[in-house]
Amino acid sequence: PQPPDAGRSGSMDGPASKATDAAFIGAALLFNSLTAPMVKATQNAEGGYSYRKECIYFFAELLKLGVAVGWCVWKWQTEPSLRPKLRFSQRDFWQYSIPGFVFFAQNNLSFLALQHMAPAAFQLLLNTRIISVAILAVMVLGKKLNTVEWMSMWLLTNGAAAYQLSDCDGDNDMKVSVEGLMIMFIIIMCAAGGNIATQKLMQKGDQPLMLQNAILYVWGVAFNLFNLVVSMRGNPDMGWVGQVEGIQVTSIVFNAVYGLSISIILKRFGAITRTFINTVAIICTALIDYSMWGDSITYLQMTSFATIFCAVFLNSIIAKDYKPDGVAVSSPGGGGGGGGGGSGGGERKAP
C-alpha cells in the first residue's frame, strides 16, 4: 500500500494527477508573482492611491464568499448525495474565526511595526516566517521533516533574506527598536500560524473545500469591513471607495482568484508548499519588474535566486529519496518532500 498523502483527498499518483498538481502550483505561482505588479498598476501618476485600498480587500473577500456560497448552493441542488458533507456545526463556524483573526492581526500589526523600524528591516525580519512555518508544521501538525528538508527551509530563508539585503544601501535601512522586534515576533507567529491553522482545519474531515472557504470568507468579510470602517473614519474625505476605475475592479477580481488559489494550495499541499511558492514568486516578480518597468537585477540578487532554486531542488527532488543511513531508495508514492517547485508530494496530515 502507498503511504498516506498529505493534504490530498483521494488524489492519485498517476501522470494525470501530477499534471494537475503542477497546474495548481503553477497557477498559484503566477498569481503570487503578479500581486506586486498589480498593486503598482493601480497607483496614480504620483505613485499614490486615488482609491481606498481597504475596499479592494473587502470586495475581494465578498466576491470570494459569493463564489464559495454559489458553489455550495449549486452542489446542494444538483448533487443530493453530497448534502451530508455540505453541513457544518457551530463549532466549525467559530473555529474558522481563528485563522481569520490571525491574518487580520498580522495585517494591522504591520503598520504598527513600521513605526518602530525601517521598511527594509521589516521585510528582512518577515522572512523568518519561512522557517517558522516549518517549525509549527512539526509542532502543531506532527509533520516529519528529514535533514534535507530542514536544509532546504534554511536555504529558502537565506535566499529570501539575501534578496532583501540586496536593496540596503545605508545604516538607517536596518534601524529597529526593541518594541519593533517584539511586534515583529507576533507578526511572524501570526503569518506562520495562520497558514498552519488554515491547513489544519481544511485538511480535517471530508468537508468540500468551497464549504470551508465559505465559512472562512464570512470572517474575512467581517474583519475587512471593520478595517474599511476604521479607514473611513480616519480619512472621510476620500469616501467609502475613492476613485475606482477599471484597473481597480480588475484588482478586486485578481485578489479574489488569488485567494481561491491559495485555499487550494493549503488544502491539497499544505503550508510549507505555499511558503515555497511565495518565495519563488520573488524571482518571478523581479523578472516581471525587469521586463515591464526596467528595474535592474544585481549580481547579489542573482545569487539569492540561485539559493532559492537550490532550496526548491533539495526539497522537491533530493528530499524524496533521502535516507538517514545514506542509502537512497525511491518510495513508490514519492512521499517525503513537498517543495513548491515539484508537482509531487504534499504534506502529511497530523495524526
C-alpha positions in Angstrom: 0.0 0.0 0.0 1.1 3.5 -0.7 1.9 5.9 2.2 -0.8 8.4 3.1 -0.5 11.6 1.1 -0.6 14.8 3.0 -3.4 17.1 2.2 -4.6 15.4 -0.9 -8.0 14.0 -0.6 -8.3 10.9 -2.7 -5.8 12.1 -5.3 -3.8 9.5 -7.3 -0.1 9.4 -8.1 -0.5 8.9 -11.8 0.6 11.3 -14.6 -2.8 13.0 -14.8 -2.7 13.8 -11.1 0.9 15.1 -11.3 -0.1 17.3 -14.2 -3.0 18.6 -12.1 -0.7 19.3 -9.2 1.7 21.1 -11.5 -1.1 23.2 -12.9 -2.3 24.2 -9.4 1.2 25.1 -8.3 1.9 27.0 -11.5 -1.3 29.0 -11.2 -0.6 29.9 -7.6 2.9 31.0 -8.5 1.6 33.1 -11.4 -0.9 34.9 -9.2 1.6 35.4 -6.4 4.1 36.8 -8.8 1.6 39.3 -10.3 0.5 40.6 -6.9 3.1 43.4 -6.7 2.8 44.4 -10.4 -1.0 44.6 -9.9 -0.6 46.9 -7.0 1.8 49.1 -9.0 -0.7 49.2 -11.9 -3.4 50.7 -9.6 -1.2 53.6 -8.5 -1.8 57.1 -9.8 0.8 59.3 -11.6 2.3 60.4 -8.2 2.8 56.9 -7.0 0.0 57.1 -4.5 -3.5 55.7 -4.5 -6.7 57.5 -5.6 -8.9 54.8 -4.1 -9.3 53.4 -0.7 -7.1 50.3 -0.5 -9.2 48.6 2.2 -12.2 48.5 -0.2 -10.2 46.3 -2.6 -9.6 43.6 0.0 -13.2 43.9 1.3 -14.8 43.5 -2.1 -12.4 40.7 -3.0 -13.4 38.8 0.2 -17.1 39.5 -0.7 -16.5 38.1 -4.2 -14.8 35.0 -2.8 -17.7 34.5 -0.4 -20.2 34.8 -3.3 -18.3 32.2 -5.4 -18.0 29.8 -2.5 -21.7 30.1 -1.4 -22.8 29.9 -5.1 -20.8 26.6 -5.5 -22.4 25.2 -2.3 -25.9 26.1 -3.4 -25.3 24.6 -6.8 -24.0 21.3 -5.4 -26.8 21.2 -2.9 -29.3 21.4 -5.8 -27.6 19.2 -8.3 -26.0 16.5 -6.1 -28.2 15.3 -3.3 -25.6 12.7 -2.3 -23.2 15.5 -1.4 -25.7 17.2 1.0 -24.5 15.4 4.2 -21.0 16.9 3.6 -22.4 20.4 3.0 -23.4 20.7 6.6 -21.3 22.4 9.3 -21.6 22.8 13.1 -21.4 25.9 15.2 -18.0 24.7 16.3 -16.9 24.6 12.7 -18.0 28.2 12.3 -16.1 29.5 15.3 -13.0 27.5 14.5 -12.6 29.4 11.3 -12.5 32.7 13.1 -9.0 31.7 14.4 -7.2 31.9 11.0 -9.4 34.9 10.0 -8.4 36.8 13.1 -4.7 35.8 12.9 -4.4 37.2 9.3 -6.4 40.3 10.4 -4.0 40.9 13.3 -0.9 40.3 11.1 -2.1 42.9 8.5 -2.9 45.6 11.1 0.2 45.0 13.3 2.4 45.6 10.2 1.5 49.3 10.2 2.5 49.5 13.9 5.7 47.6 13.3 6.7 50.0 10.6 6.5 52.9 13.1 9.4 51.2 15.1 11.7 50.0 12.3 12.8 50.8 8.8 10.9 49.1 5.9 13.9 47.1 4.8 14.4 45.7 8.4 10.7 44.9 8.4 10.9 42.9 5.2 14.1 41.2 6.3 12.7 40.0 9.6 9.5 38.9 7.9 11.4 36.3 6.1 11.9 34.3 9.3 8.2 33.2 8.8 9.6 30.7 6.3 11.4 28.7 8.9 8.6 29.4 11.4 6.2 27.6 9.2 8.4 24.5 9.2 8.7 24.6 13.0 5.0 25.0 13.5 4.3 22.2 11.0 6.3 19.9 13.1 4.9 21.0 16.4 1.3 21.5 15.5 0.7 19.2 12.6 3.1 16.4 13.6 4.8 16.6 10.2 8.1 14.8 9.9 11.0 16.7 8.2 14.2 15.0 7.3 17.6 16.6 7.3 17.5 17.6 3.6 14.1 19.2 4.1 15.4 21.3 7.1 18.4 22.3 4.9 16.0 23.4 2.2 14.0 25.5 4.6 17.1 27.2 5.9 18.3 27.8 2.3 14.9 29.2 1.4 15.0 31.6 4.3 18.6 32.6 3.5 17.8 33.3 -0.2 14.8 35.4 0.7 16.8 37.4 3.3 19.7 37.9 0.8 17.3 39.3 -1.7 16.0 41.9 0.8 19.6 42.8 1.9 20.5 43.5 -1.7 18.4 46.7 -1.6 20.0 48.0 1.6 22.5 50.8 1.0 22.7 52.6 4.3 22.8 52.2 8.1 19.3 53.5 8.5 17.9 50.7 6.4 18.4 48.3 9.4 17.1 50.6 12.1 14.9 48.8 14.5 13.8 49.2 18.1 13.1 46.7 20.9 9.4 47.4 20.6 9.6 46.7 16.8 11.3 43.4 17.4 8.5 42.4 19.9 5.8 43.3 17.4 7.6 41.5 14.6 7.7 38.3 16.7 3.9 38.5 17.0 3.6 39.2 13.2 5.8 36.3 12.3 3.8 33.9 14.6 0.6 35.2 13.0 1.9 34.8 9.5 3.1 31.2 10.1 0.4 30.3 12.5 -2.4 31.5 10.2 -1.2 29.2 7.4 -0.8 26.2 9.7 -4.2 26.8 11.3 -5.9 27.1 7.9 -4.2 23.9 6.7 -5.2 22.0 9.9 -8.8 23.0 9.5 -9.0 22.4 5.8 -7.4 19.0 5.9 -9.6 17.8 8.7 -12.6 15.7 7.8 -14.2 15.4 4.4 -15.9 18.8 4.0 -15.7 20.2 0.5 -13.2 23.0 0.0 -15.8 25.5 -1.1 -17.8 25.0 2.1 -14.7 25.6 4.2 -14.0 28.6 2.1 -17.5 30.0 2.6 -17.1 29.8 6.4 -13.6 31.3 6.3 -14.7 34.1 4.0 -17.6 35.1 6.2 -15.0 36.0 8.8 -12.8 37.6 6.1 -15.7 39.9 5.1 -16.4 40.8 8.7 -12.8 41.7 9.6 -12.2 43.6 6.3 -15.4 45.5 6.8 -14.1 46.6 10.2 -10.9 47.8 8.6 -12.8 49.7 5.9 -15.0 51.4 8.5 -11.9 52.4 10.6 -10.2 53.7 7.5 -13.2 55.7 6.5 -13.4 57.3 9.9 -9.7 58.2 9.7 -10.0 59.8 6.2 -13.6 60.6 5.4 -12.7 62.9 2.5 -12.0 60.1 0.1 -15.4 58.5 0.6 -16.0 54.8 1.1 -14.1 53.6 -2.1 -12.4 56.7 -3.6 -11.8 56.8 -7.3 -12.5 53.3 -8.6 -11.9 52.6 -12.3 -11.4 49.5 -14.5 -8.0 48.7 -13.1 -9.2 48.7 -9.5 -12.1 46.4 -10.5 -9.6 44.1 -12.2 -7.5 44.2 -8.9 -10.6 43.1 -6.9 -11.2 40.1 -9.3 -7.5 39.3 -9.3 -7.3 39.3 -5.5 -10.3 37.0 -5.3 -8.9 34.5 -7.7 -5.6 34.6 -6.0 -7.2 34.0 -2.6 -9.1 31.0 -4.0 -5.9 29.6 -5.5 -4.2 29.8 -2.0 -7.1 27.8 -0.4 -6.5 25.0 -3.0 -2.8 25.0 -2.2 -3.3 24.9 1.5 -5.8 22.0 1.3 -4.1 20.0 -1.4 -0.5 20.5 -0.5 -0.1 22.4 2.8 1.6 25.5 4.3 5.2 24.5 3.5 4.4 24.3 -0.2 2.7 27.6 -0.1 5.8 29.1 1.6 8.0 27.8 -1.3 5.6 29.3 -3.8 5.7 32.6 -2.1 9.5 32.7 -2.1 9.9 31.5 -5.7 7.5 34.3 -6.6 10.3 36.7 -5.5 12.2 35.7 -8.6 9.2 35.8 -10.9 8.2 39.3 -9.6 11.8 40.6 -10.1 11.8 39.3 -13.7 8.4 40.9 -14.3 9.6 44.2 -12.9 12.7 44.0 -15.1 10.7 43.3 -18.3 7.8 45.8 -17.6 9.4 48.7 -15.7 13.0 48.3 -16.5 14.1 47.6 -12.9 17.7 46.3 -12.6 18.7 42.9 -11.3 22.0 42.9 -9.4 24.6 40.1 -9.0 23.7 39.8 -5.3 20.1 39.3 -6.3 21.0 36.7 -8.8 22.9 34.8 -6.1 19.8 34.9 -3.9 17.8 33.5 -6.8 20.3 30.6 -7.1 20.0 29.9 -3.4 16.2 29.8 -3.7 16.4 27.4 -6.6 18.8 25.2 -4.6 16.3 25.1 -1.8 13.5 24.1 -4.2 15.7 21.4 -5.8 16.6 19.9 -2.4 13.0 19.9 -1.1 11.3 18.6 -4.2 13.9 16.2 -5.6 16.7 15.2 -3.2 14.5 15.0 0.0 12.2 12.4 -1.6 14.9 9.7 -1.7 16.9 10.8 1.4 17.6 8.2 3.9 19.5 8.9 7.2 21.8 5.9 6.6 22.8 7.4 3.2 21.1 4.8 1.1 18.8 6.4 -1.4 15.7 4.2 -2.2 12.8 5.7 -4.1 9.5 5.2 -2.5 6.5 4.2 -4.7 4.5 7.2 -3.6 7.3 9.7 -3.6 6.4 10.6 -0.1 8.7 12.9 1.8 9.3 16.4 0.4 6.6 18.7 -0.7 8.5 21.5 -2.2 6.9 24.3 -4.1 9.0 23.5 -7.2 7.8 20.0 -7.7 4.4 18.7 -8.6 4.8 15.7 -6.3 4.5 15.0 -2.6 2.4 17.1 -0.3 2.4 17.4 3.4 1.2 14.6 5.7 -1.8 15.3 7.8 -1.4 15.5 11.5 -2.5 12.2 13.2 
